[in-house]
Amino acid sequence: MAKRQLPTLTAGQGRVDRGRRGVISGYVLRLIREQLGLTQDALAERFRVSLDTVAGWESGRRPLTAVPAGQMLVLRHRLMHLGASPTLLRALERGMEADVLLASALDDEVSAQDSPLGAWVMQRDLVEVLAWPLTGESPSPVRGLPDPPRQRKGPVPSAPELAAEDRKRFFAHLKRMAEEARIQGNFLLRRQAIYLSGYDDRVNNGDWLAQQQRSERSSDWLTNWLNERSVAAVTARQGDKERMQHFISNTLKDDEASEAANLNYWAYWIGETERIELSDQFIASRNRGNWPGTRLLQHLARGLAPHHGYVDLNIHTLWTLLAARPELLRSGNAAIALRERLPMMLDSREISAPARRELESIRYAIRLAEA
């Protein structure tokens, strides 16, 4: 009996140009299939599509982003019925979103004004997935996945693959968008384009980033604050901790507005808040919000590692968070994770003197909370 096909793409939709690839979402779909213990043929049987269709989705040759929305919902529901992990299903959604962003940055015809990179303030779960084919570093939802039940046939990539030429085009377009956004006054697009440009590990990229910082001069406090933080974060990711230490000691410390902005930024970045922000203005609020803080505490505790690029910022943010919300020291697993990591950090000779003092202060607060 012939397999009943789900609705197919029209002739126009069937043509995939350079900007409409699905390398990230296709890779996540493959991970889901493998975790379910299914072959491509078995998944095609359950989806009622051809084997070539499933293979095309997984390779990105037939992007999932080009599948009609209704059909995509049907596919997602069938994955649920098959027992797919909710975490991986969310990663699939983020993968499709990341593919759209990646496609826009590879499209020569997309201007800075039309770029979706400036539409909203991105969060960590999306940025991690978007950076996956650039860094090869697995995002949180797929980190530590168990080996698939079935043995793979032949070599397979360990991350979504982006061709070297496309990688160069991606970063070239980001830089163009950042410079166009400065002229247009679109600071959100400029900031996020510069942040993503920090994943470019070519030698001359550091000079370009430094030049971008020098060219950003504003009378607006928040713009300057975010520019300093973004540059410090990019350089820290590339192994230079001095600029981050300067940012902490000269911009954050002893400045209530800066400390509040730092907490607001972190809480939004790691998903403590449900609301999607369309601009950076929420960061400047002196009100530290009604987000609970347990997720942020857990995230910062996991970031307590001597070699972590942001370790100084993690420690200072942790210190500020607990000073503002000492009740978090009794917040279950997050507080336990913090207690477990403190001795290891205090034994390290690699952390800075200011960071060590803040860790000692946190340890003292824990003792008071336990008394």
Secondary structure as the mmCIF struct_conf table of DSSP 4:
data_model
#
loop_
_struct_conf.conf_type_id
_struct_conf.id
_struct_conf.beg_label_comp_id
_struct_conf.beg_label_asym_id
_struct_conf.beg_label_seq_id
_struct_conf.end_label_comp_id
_struct_conf.end_label_asym_id
_struct_conf.end_label_seq_id
HELX_LH_PP_P HELX_LH_PP_P1 ALA A 2 THR A 10
HELX_RH_AL_P HELX_RH_AL_P1 ALA A 11 GLY A 14
TURN_TY1_P TURN_TY1_P1 ARG A 18 GLY A 19
HELX_RH_AL_P HELX_RH_AL_P2 VAL A 23 GLN A 35
TURN_TY1_P TURN_TY1_P2 LEU A 36 GLY A 37
HELX_RH_AL_P HELX_RH_AL_P3 GLN A 40 PHE A 47
TURN_TY1_P TURN_TY1_P3 ARG A 48 ARG A 48
BEND BEND1 VAL A 49 VAL A 49
HELX_RH_AL_P HELX_RH_AL_P4 LEU A 51 SER A 59
TURN_TY1_P TURN_TY1_P4 GLY A 60 GLY A 60
BEND BEND2 ARG A 61 ARG A 62
HELX_RH_3T_P HELX_RH_3T_P1 LEU A 64 ALA A 66
BEND BEND3 VAL A 67 VAL A 67
HELX_RH_AL_P HELX_RH_AL_P5 ALA A 69 HIS A 81
TURN_TY1_P TURN_TY1_P5 LEU A 82 GLY A 83
HELX_RH_AL_P HELX_RH_AL_P6 PRO A 86 LEU A 106
TURN_TY1_P TURN_TY1_P6 ASP A 108 GLU A 109
TURN_TY1_P TURN_TY1_P7 ALA A 112 ASP A 114
HELX_RH_3T_P HELX_RH_3T_P2 PRO A 116 GLY A 118
BEND BEND4 ALA A 119 TRP A 120
HELX_RH_AL_P HELX_RH_AL_P7 ARG A 124 THR A 135
HELX_LH_PP_P HELX_LH_PP_P2 GLU A 137 PRO A 139
HELX_RH_3T_P HELX_RH_3T_P3 SER A 140 VAL A 142
TURN_TY1_P TURN_TY1_P8 ARG A 143 GLY A 144
HELX_LH_PP_P HELX_LH_PP_P3 LEU A 145 PRO A 148
BEND BEND5 PRO A 149 ARG A 150
HELX_LH_PP_P HELX_LH_PP_P4 GLN A 151 ARG A 152
BEND BEND6 LYS A 153 GLY A 154
BEND BEND7 SER A 158 ALA A 159
HELX_RH_AL_P HELX_RH_AL_P8 ALA A 164 GLN A 184
TURN_TY1_P TURN_TY1_P9 GLY A 185 GLY A 185
HELX_RH_AL_P HELX_RH_AL_P9 PHE A 187 SER A 197
TURN_TY1_P TURN_TY1_P10 GLY A 198 TYR A 199
BEND BEND8 ARG A 202 ARG A 202
TURN_TY1_P TURN_TY1_P11 VAL A 203 ASN A 204
HELX_RH_AL_P HELX_RH_AL_P10 ASN A 205 SER A 215
BEND BEND9 SER A 219 SER A 219
HELX_RH_AL_P HELX_RH_AL_P11 TRP A 221 ARG A 237
TURN_TY1_P TURN_TY1_P12 GLN A 238 GLY A 239
HELX_RH_AL_P HELX_RH_AL_P12 GLU A 242 PHE A 247
HELX_RH_PI_P HELX_RH_PI_P1 ILE A 248 LEU A 252
TURN_TY1_P TURN_TY1_P13 LYS A 253 ASP A 254
HELX_RH_AL_P HELX_RH_AL_P13 GLU A 256 TRP A 269
TURN_TY1_P TURN_TY1_P14 ILE A 270 GLY A 271
BEND BEND10 ARG A 275 ARG A 275
HELX_LH_PP_P HELX_LH_PP_P5 ILE A 276 GLU A 277
BEND BEND11 LEU A 278 SER A 279
HELX_RH_3T_P HELX_RH_3T_P4 ASP A 280 ALA A 284
BEND BEND12 ARG A 286 ASN A 287
BEND BEND13 ASN A 290 ASN A 290
HELX_RH_AL_P HELX_RH_AL_P14 THR A 294 ARG A 302
TURN_TY1_P TURN_TY1_P15 GLY A 303 GLY A 303
TURN_TY1_P TURN_TY1_P16 PRO A 306 HIS A 307
TURN_TY1_P TURN_TY1_P17 GLY A 309 TYR A 310
HELX_RH_AL_P HELX_RH_AL_P15 VAL A 311 ALA A 324
HELX_RH_3T_P HELX_RH_3T_P5 PRO A 326 ARG A 330
BEND BEND14 SER A 331 SER A 331
TURN_TY1_P TURN_TY1_P18 GLY A 332 GLY A 332
HELX_RH_AL_P HELX_RH_AL_P16 ASN A 333 ASP A 347
BEND BEND15 ARG A 349 ILE A 351
HELX_RH_AL_P HELX_RH_AL_P17 ALA A 353 GLU A 370
#
